[in-house]
């Protein structure tokens, strides 16, 4: 059993991670603003953006898992409070840290700084990673997923598709639909983090973490729509929305988000619990179909585009 601090823990990732850590026999403490009570764990209520609050709770944990570090300042504050006493530090990063690699999928040793499309988010996450690599002296694991999915996703992605298909609304696919996406079920992320809690991975471990399958935007829409049983209607963004940013009418940017995950597969012979097809069926089984009709209203741009088709 290890004594684990999870920074964050009350949202989408924590909903899968905390039960997985508990089932593995670990004692879990969470640190967040205390907006939601979580059974089976101890809770530290603090604002991670306030260094004085974090310092008040400074304590020793076997492992710190930071699921909500978005900026260098946030991770520096967290490390100042807990890092010098920790035996292991695990940081949830993002595919958005990589600069553009137009001819191939980004690998772990590619340049950081964030592609321009991700804006401040990619830059901030990359600076957080750089701080940890430069300053953390205990064993450090940095995990970089692309798009997460699964039950209780706080982002309107799968639900975006289901809500439209179930109400007969067309889905506008950006460009020609060929942009590449890659995904990781949130339970598989929880399994990977739990593995790194227990594993001896040396001084530094940086891994892209995702299901190996990549798919284009049109294939993703079709796969997600199919499990709902509704009739899918597609409108071409290339033909009808070439002057509108994709995020105004679609869950994702018209930009590739996929990674080279060969290092994870090679080093651990990793077996994922969910393929995408299995995972999306698992996800919809956790929703009320009637409620899905209401969860994602059409945007003004979406309505305007469809009126002109």
MOPECOR-V596243 format. One record per residue. N is the residue number from 1. SS is DSSP state (2 for helix, 1 for strand, 0 for the rest). PHI is phi in radians with two decimals (none if undefined). BURIAL is + if it has 16 or more other ideal C-beta (glycine too) atoms within 10 Angstrom, else -. Layout:
# MOPECOR-V596243
N & SS & PHI & BURIAL
N & SS & PHI & BURIAL
This chain:
# MOPECOR-V596243
1 & 0 & none & -
2 & 0 & -2.03 & +
3 & 1 & -1.63 & -
4 & 1 & -2.04 & +
5 & 1 & -1.81 & +
6 & 1 & -1.87 & +
7 & 1 & -1.55 & +
8 & 0 & 1.83 & +
9 & 0 & 1.67 & +
10 & 0 & -1.73 & +
11 & 0 & -1.91 & +
12 & 2 & -1.02 & +
13 & 2 & -1.16 & +
14 & 2 & -1.06 & +
15 & 2 & -1.07 & +
16 & 2 & -1.64 & +
17 & 2 & -1.22 & +
18 & 2 & -1.09 & +
19 & 2 & -1.05 & +
20 & 2 & -1.18 & +
21 & 2 & -1.12 & +
22 & 2 & -1.14 & +
23 & 2 & -1.08 & -
24 & 0 & -1.35 & +
25 & 0 & 1.66 & -
26 & 0 & -1.62 & +
27 & 1 & -1.60 & -
28 & 1 & -2.05 & +
29 & 1 & -2.05 & +
30 & 1 & -1.95 & +
31 & 1 & -2.17 & +
32 & 1 & -2.81 & +
33 & 0 & -1.43 & -
34 & 0 & 1.36 & -
35 & 0 & -1.31 & -
36 & 0 & -2.51 & -
37 & 0 & -1.38 & -
38 & 0 & -2.14 & +
39 & 0 & -1.23 & -
40 & 0 & 1.49 & -
41 & 0 & -2.32 & +
42 & 1 & -1.48 & -
43 & 1 & -2.34 & +
44 & 1 & -1.85 & +
45 & 1 & -1.69 & -
46 & 0 & -2.80 & +
47 & 0 & -1.64 & -
48 & 0 & -1.15 & +
49 & 0 & -1.44 & -
50 & 0 & -1.91 & -
51 & 2 & -1.08 & -
52 & 2 & -1.20 & -
53 & 2 & -1.19 & +
54 & 2 & -1.09 & +
55 & 2 & -1.09 & -
56 & 2 & -1.09 & -
57 & 0 & -1.82 & -
58 & 0 & -0.90 & -
59 & 0 & -2.77 & -
60 & 0 & -1.72 & -
61 & 0 & -2.30 & +
62 & 0 & -1.13 & +
63 & 1 & -2.41 & +
64 & 1 & -1.94 & +
65 & 1 & -2.01 & +
66 & 1 & -1.75 & +
67 & 0 & -1.71 & +
68 & 0 & -2.35 & +
69 & 0 & -1.56 & +
70 & 0 & -1.78 & +
71 & 0 & -2.27 & +
72 & 2 & -1.03 & +
73 & 2 & -1.10 & +
74 & 2 & -1.11 & +
75 & 2 & -1.29 & +
76 & 2 & -1.15 & +
77 & 2 & -1.12 & +
78 & 2 & -1.12 & +
79 & 2 & -1.17 & +
80 & 2 & -1.08 & -
81 & 2 & -1.43 & +
82 & 2 & -2.24 & +
83 & 0 & -1.25 & +
84 & 0 & -1.28 & -
85 & 0 & -1.87 & -
86 & 0 & -1.42 & +
87 & 0 & -1.57 & -
88 & 1 & -2.78 & +
89 & 1 & -2.22 & +
90 & 1 & -2.11 & +
91 & 1 & -2.08 & +
92 & 1 & -1.52 & +
93 & 0 & -1.76 & +
94 & 0 & -2.83 & +
95 & 2 & -1.09 & +
96 & 2 & -1.26 & +
97 & 2 & -1.28 & +
98 & 1 & -1.44 & +
99 & 0 & -1.24 & -
100 & 0 & -1.05 & -
101 & 0 & -2.26 & -
102 & 0 & -1.12 & -
103 & 0 & -1.78 & -
104 & 0 & -2.85 & -
105 & 0 & -1.42 & +
106 & 1 & -1.12 & +
107 & 0 & -1.95 & -
108 & 0 & -1.10 & +
109 & 0 & -1.68 & -
110 & 0 & -1.31 & +
111 & 0 & -1.17 & -
112 & 1 & -1.69 & +
113 & 0 & 2.34 & -
114 & 0 & 1.40 & +
115 & 0 & -1.14 & +
116 & 2 & -0.98 & -
117 & 2 & -1.06 & -
118 & 2 & -1.49 & +
119 & 2 & 1.08 & -
120 & 2 & -1.12 & -
121 & 2 & -1.03 & -
122 & 2 & -1.12 & +
123 & 2 & -1.14 & +
124 & 2 & -1.12 & +
125 & 2 & -1.13 & +
126 & 2 & -1.18 & +
127 & 2 & -1.18 & +
128 & 2 & -1.11 & +
129 & 2 & -1.05 & +
130 & 2 & -1.09 & -
131 & 2 & -1.05 & +
132 & 2 & -1.10 & +
133 & 2 & -1.08 & -
134 & 2 & -1.36 & -
135 & 2 & -2.08 & -
136 & 0 & -1.39 & +
137 & 0 & -1.74 & -
138 & 0 & -1.35 & -
139 & 1 & -0.93 & +
140 & 1 & -2.17 & +
141 & 1 & -2.07 & +
142 & 1 & -2.02 & +
143 & 1 & -1.99 & +
144 & 1 & -2.10 & +
145 & 1 & -1.57 & +
146 & 0 & -1.47 & +
147 & 1 & -1.40 & +
148 & 1 & -1.62 & +
149 & 1 & -2.57 & +
150 & 0 & 2.43 & +
151 & 0 & -1.02 & +
152 & 0 & 1.19 & -
153 & 0 & -1.06 & +
154 & 0 & -1.27 & -
155 & 0 & -1.59 & -
156 & 0 & -1.41 & -
157 & 0 & -2.08 & +
158 & 2 & -1.03 & +
159 & 2 & -1.13 & +
160 & 2 & -1.00 & +
161 & 2 & -1.19 & +
162 & 2 & -1.09 & +
163 & 2 & -1.05 & +
164 & 2 & -1.32 & +
165 & 2 & -1.10 & +
166 & 2 & -1.28 & +
167 & 0 & -1.95 & -
168 & 0 & 1.30 & -
169 & 0 & -1.53 & +
170 & 0 & -1.16 & +
171 & 1 & -1.97 & +
172 & 1 & -1.56 & +
173 & 1 & -1.75 & +
174 & 0 & -1.05 & +
175 & 0 & 0.95 & +
176 & 0 & -1.68 & -
177 & 0 & 1.42 & +
178 & 0 & -1.65 & -
179 & 0 & -1.05 & +
180 & 1 & -1.65 & +
181 & 1 & -2.14 & +
182 & 1 & -2.53 & +
183 & 1 & -2.39 & +
184 & 1 & -2.51 & +
185 & 1 & -1.14 & +
186 & 2 & -1.07 & +
187 & 2 & -1.23 & +
188 & 2 & -1.16 & +
189 & 2 & -1.08 & +
190 & 2 & -1.05 & +
191 & 2 & -1.13 & +
192 & 2 & -1.16 & +
193 & 2 & -1.03 & +
194 & 2 & -1.09 & +
195 & 2 & -1.06 & -
196 & 2 & -1.23 & +
197 & 2 & -1.04 & +
198 & 2 & -1.63 & -
199 & 0 & -1.38 & -
200 & 0 & -1.64 & -
201 & 0 & -1.86 & +
202 & 0 & 1.48 & -
203 & 0 & -1.36 & -
204 & 1 & -2.41 & -
205 & 1 & -2.43 & +
206 & 1 & -2.11 & +
207 & 1 & -2.38 & +
208 & 1 & -1.31 & +
209 & 1 & -2.25 & +
210 & 0 & -2.90 & +
211 & 0 & -1.08 & +
212 & 0 & -1.09 & +
213 & 0 & -1.12 & -
214 & 1 & -1.97 & +
215 & 1 & -2.62 & +
216 & 1 & -1.45 & +
217 & 2 & -1.06 & +
218 & 2 & -1.15 & +
219 & 2 & -1.10 & +
220 & 2 & -1.06 & +
221 & 2 & -1.01 & +
222 & 2 & -1.15 & +
223 & 2 & -1.14 & +
224 & 2 & -1.20 & +
225 & 2 & -1.12 & +
226 & 2 & -1.06 & -
227 & 0 & -1.30 & +
228 & 0 & -1.46 & +
229 & 0 & 1.40 & -
230 & 0 & -1.51 & +
231 & 0 & -1.62 & -
232 & 0 & -1.53 & -
233 & 0 & -2.11 & -
234 & 1 & -1.97 & -
235 & 1 & -2.08 & +
236 & 1 & -1.37 & +
237 & 2 & -1.16 & +
238 & 2 & -1.06 & -
239 & 2 & -1.49 & -
240 & 2 & -2.17 & +
241 & 0 & -2.49 & +
242 & 0 & -1.15 & -
243 & 0 & -1.77 & -
244 & 0 & -2.09 & +
245 & 0 & -1.06 & -
246 & 2 & -1.01 & +
247 & 2 & -1.19 & -
248 & 2 & -1.43 & -
249 & 0 & -2.50 & +
250 & 0 & -2.58 & +
251 & 0 & -1.22 & +
252 & 0 & -2.23 & +
253 & 0 & -1.25 & -
254 & 0 & -1.46 & +
255 & 0 & -2.68 & +
256 & 0 & -1.08 & +
257 & 1 & -2.34 & +
258 & 0 & -2.65 & +
259 & 1 & -2.30 & +
260 & 0 & -1.42 & +
261 & 0 & -1.90 & +
262 & 2 & -1.11 & -
263 & 2 & -1.14 & +
264 & 2 & -1.07 & +
265 & 2 & -1.15 & -
266 & 2 & -1.24 & -
267 & 2 & -1.29 & -
268 & 2 & -2.10 & -
269 & 0 & 0.84 & -
270 & 0 & -1.18 & +
271 & 0 & -1.91 & -
272 & 0 & -1.41 & +
273 & 0 & -1.22 & -
274 & 0 & -2.19 & +
275 & 0 & -1.31 & -
276 & 2 & -1.10 & +
277 & 2 & -1.07 & -
278 & 2 & -1.17 & -
279 & 2 & -1.17 & +
280 & 2 & -1.30 & +
281 & 2 & -1.17 & -
282 & 2 & -1.05 & +
283 & 2 & -1.15 & +
284 & 2 & -1.18 & +
285 & 0 & -1.15 & -
286 & 0 & -1.64 & -
287 & 0 & -2.04 & +
288 & 0 & -1.48 & -
289 & 2 & -1.05 & -
290 & 2 & -1.12 & -
291 & 2 & -1.14 & -
292 & 2 & -1.07 & +
293 & 0 & -1.08 & +
294 & 0 & -1.80 & -
295 & 0 & -1.36 & -
296 & 0 & -2.38 & +
297 & 0 & -1.19 & -
298 & 0 & -1.22 & +
299 & 0 & -1.39 & -
300 & 2 & -1.00 & -
301 & 2 & -1.16 & +
302 & 2 & -1.06 & +
303 & 2 & -1.05 & -
304 & 2 & -1.14 & -
305 & 2 & -1.08 & +
306 & 2 & -1.20 & +
307 & 2 & -1.11 & -
308 & 0 & -1.66 & -
309 & 0 & -1.51 & -
